[in-house]
Amino acid sequence: MWPSLLPLLAWTLQGAVASPTPANFTADTLQSRAPSGSKTVIIQMFEWTWASIAAECTNFIGPAGYGFVQVSPPQEHVTGSQWWTDYQPVSYILTSKRGNQAQFQSMITTCHAAGVKVIADTLFNHMTGSDSGTGVAGSSYTHYNYPGIYQTQDFHHCGLEPGDDIVNYDNRVEVQTCELDNLADLGTDTDYVRGVLAAYGNHLISLGIDGFRLDAAKHMPATDIANILSRLTTKPYITQEVIWGAGEPIQPSEYVGNGDVQEFRYTTAVKNAFLGGGISSLQNLDSMGWVSGSQANVFVTNHDTERNGNSLNINSPSNTYITATIFSLAHSYGTPDHPLLVLLWHDR
């Protein structure tokens, strides 16, 4: 199924990239960190190695017309085979299960040569969720002590819930200062932590990175993110993970000043429409009260929603995943983000 899907998506993508600019579009509608150029479709290469992504940029991603490739977090992380280990940083050494710094930079150079920009999945919100251990590059750590980087005072200790874990999403302070699933919550309101995170971002930029997906952005005040981004040496493309929740005080619209925002309501609406609700419900998405289409990063599925059942996936009935992906590429709302997930990588 996957080999037959790729040419179809490439054909649709080229049509989407060449489609006329919407009549209501002006340069003023773009945020300063929105994607530049005519090729704005992102392909997510989740859990692919740097060498494999480099080859794919040359052989498929570039020729197909994609503007960006989004890669897994490149920093050192906890050990383990599970996908989520990539999302628990131990240090900012660029050694991970995907490869080392030399391989990472080679991948960026190769993708650029193929006309593809590179977005790094980036973790500013937290470090690990374990008591102690050793990362994949050999760095030792405890939950609140990362030698040479962070100590206890560099983390939030909210004191609002047992174990400091987030329980009440109706409490803004709790969501942004307590711990997400026991992950040590960085004090992004402090000058020191902001400086460390900006230095990491600038290191990635020096290697040629063109953009950042800010994981768990909802768990950081938008003003904290803005301060960190203001310290970067360039203005890379920014997309922020801010999952909407009905009635919650933290809303995706708060973050549009920093760049694009991932609009998870789109993912839900596409799933409902293609599983029987009818696509007429997707006709006027800019009138839904969501993030404006010029500031939204959208997807049919991503690495989280594929696993928690909140989106379509390759196993959805009646070819709905493929047809929904084609619809998303052709629709004018948002910057499309389409994944080639680990499932495809293992099927190669």
ChimeraX attribute file (.defattr): number of C-alpha atoms within 10 A of each C-alpha:
attribute: neighborCount
match mode: 1-to-1
recipient: residues
	/A:1	7
	/A:2	13
	/A:3	10
	/A:4	8
	/A:5	10
	/A:6	14
	/A:7	13
	/A:8	12
	/A:9	18
	/A:10	18
	/A:11	13
	/A:12	20
	/A:13	23
	/A:14	18
	/A:15	14
	/A:16	21
	/A:17	18
	/A:18	12
	/A:19	13
	/A:20	9
	/A:21	11
	/A:22	9
	/A:23	6
	/A:24	6
	/A:25	10
	/A:26	10
	/A:27	7
	/A:28	7
	/A:29	13
	/A:30	16
	/A:31	17
	/A:32	18
	/A:33	20
	/A:34	25
	/A:35	24
	/A:36	12
	/A:37	7
	/A:38	13
	/A:39	20
	/A:40	20
	/A:41	24
	/A:42	26
	/A:43	22
	/A:44	22
	/A:45	23
	/A:46	23
	/A:47	20
	/A:48	22
	/A:49	20
	/A:50	25
	/A:51	15
	/A:52	13
	/A:53	25
	/A:54	24
	/A:55	15
	/A:56	20
	/A:57	25
	/A:58	18
	/A:59	12
	/A:60	16
	/A:61	23
	/A:62	20
	/A:63	15
	/A:64	18
	/A:65	25
	/A:66	26
	/A:67	22
	/A:68	27
	/A:69	28
	/A:70	23
	/A:71	24
	/A:72	23
	/A:73	27
	/A:74	26
	/A:75	29
	/A:76	26
	/A:77	29
	/A:78	29
	/A:79	18
	/A:80	12
	/A:81	9
	/A:82	7
	/A:83	12
	/A:84	12
	/A:85	20
	/A:86	25
	/A:87	23
	/A:88	22
	/A:89	27
	/A:90	30
	/A:91	26
	/A:92	17
	/A:93	17
	/A:94	22
	/A:95	22
	/A:96	24
	/A:97	23
	/A:98	22
	/A:99	16
	/A:100	19
	/A:101	18
	/A:102	12
	/A:103	17
	/A:104	26
	/A:105	19
	/A:106	17
	/A:107	23
	/A:108	24
	/A:109	19
	/A:110	20
	/A:111	23
	/A:112	20
	/A:113	14
	/A:114	22
	/A:115	18
	/A:116	24
	/A:117	26
	/A:118	23
	/A:119	27
	/A:120	22
	/A:121	22
	/A:122	24
	/A:123	21
	/A:124	25
	/A:125	25
	/A:126	25
	/A:127	25
	/A:128	26
	/A:129	21
	/A:130	15
	/A:131	12
	/A:132	15
	/A:133	16
	/A:134	15
	/A:135	22
	/A:136	22
	/A:137	19
	/A:138	15
	/A:139	16
	/A:140	16
	/A:141	20
	/A:142	18
	/A:143	20
	/A:144	23
	/A:145	20
	/A:146	19
	/A:147	13
	/A:148	7
	/A:149	13
	/A:150	18
	/A:151	13
	/A:152	15
	/A:153	12
	/A:154	20
	/A:155	25
	/A:156	20
	/A:157	18
	/A:158	19
	/A:159	12
	/A:160	15
	/A:161	13
	/A:162	9
	/A:163	12
	/A:164	21
	/A:165	22
	/A:166	22
	/A:167	16
	/A:168	13
	/A:169	15
	/A:170	14
	/A:171	13
	/A:172	17
	/A:173	18
	/A:174	21
	/A:175	22
	/A:176	25
	/A:177	27
	/A:178	27
	/A:179	26
	/A:180	20
	/A:181	13
	/A:182	18
	/A:183	21
	/A:184	30
	/A:185	29
	/A:186	27
	/A:187	23
	/A:188	27
	/A:189	19
	/A:190	13
	/A:191	13
	/A:192	14
	/A:193	19
	/A:194	21
	/A:195	16
	/A:196	17
	/A:197	23
	/A:198	21
	/A:199	17
	/A:200	20
	/A:201	25
	/A:202	18
	/A:203	16
	/A:204	22
	/A:205	19
	/A:206	13
	/A:207	15
	/A:208	19
	/A:209	22
	/A:210	23
	/A:211	26
	/A:212	24
	/A:213	23
	/A:214	21
	/A:215	20
	/A:216	18
	/A:217	25
	/A:218	22
	/A:219	25
	/A:220	24
	/A:221	19
	/A:222	19
	/A:223	15
	/A:224	16
	/A:225	22
	/A:226	14
	/A:227	17
	/A:228	21
	/A:229	21
	/A:230	12
	/A:231	16
	/A:232	18
	/A:233	14
	/A:234	14
	/A:235	16
	/A:236	21
	/A:237	23
	/A:238	24
	/A:239	28
	/A:240	27
	/A:241	20
	/A:242	23
	/A:243	17
	/A:244	18
	/A:245	14
	/A:246	8
	/A:247	9
	/A:248	12
	/A:249	13
	/A:250	24
	/A:251	16
	/A:252	23
	/A:253	19
	/A:254	15
	/A:255	24
	/A:256	24
	/A:257	15
	/A:258	23
	/A:259	23
	/A:260	32
	/A:261	32
	/A:262	28
	/A:263	25
	/A:264	25
	/A:265	16
	/A:266	24
	/A:267	20
	/A:268	17
	/A:269	18
	/A:270	26
	/A:271	23
	/A:272	17
	/A:273	16
	/A:274	19
	/A:275	17
	/A:276	8
	/A:277	13
	/A:278	11
	/A:279	16
	/A:280	8
	/A:281	12
	/A:282	17
	/A:283	10
	/A:284	9
	/A:285	18
	/A:286	15
	/A:287	10
	/A:288	11
	/A:289	8
	/A:290	18
	/A:291	25
	/A:292	20
	/A:293	19
	/A:294	20
	/A:295	28
	/A:296	26
	/A:297	27
	/A:298	26
	/A:299	28
	/A:300	29
	/A:301	27
	/A:302	22
	/A:303	17
	/A:304	11
	/A:305	17
	/A:306	16
	/A:307	11
	/A:308	8
	/A:309	10
	/A:310	17
	/A:311	23
	/A:312	25
	/A:313	20
	/A:314	15
	/A:315	10
	/A:316	14
	/A:317	11
	/A:318	10
	/A:319	12
	/A:320	19
	/A:321	22
	/A:322	20
	/A:323	13
	/A:324	22
	/A:325	23
	/A:326	19
	/A:327	17
	/A:328	25
	/A:329	26
	/A:330	17
	/A:331	16
	/A:332	18
	/A:333	22
	/A:334	26
	/A:335	26
	/A:336	23
	/A:337	24
	/A:338	23
	/A:339	20
	/A:340	18
	/A:341	18
	/A:342	14
	/A:343	12
	/A:344	15
	/A:345	14
	/A:346	8
	/A:347	8
	/A:348	7
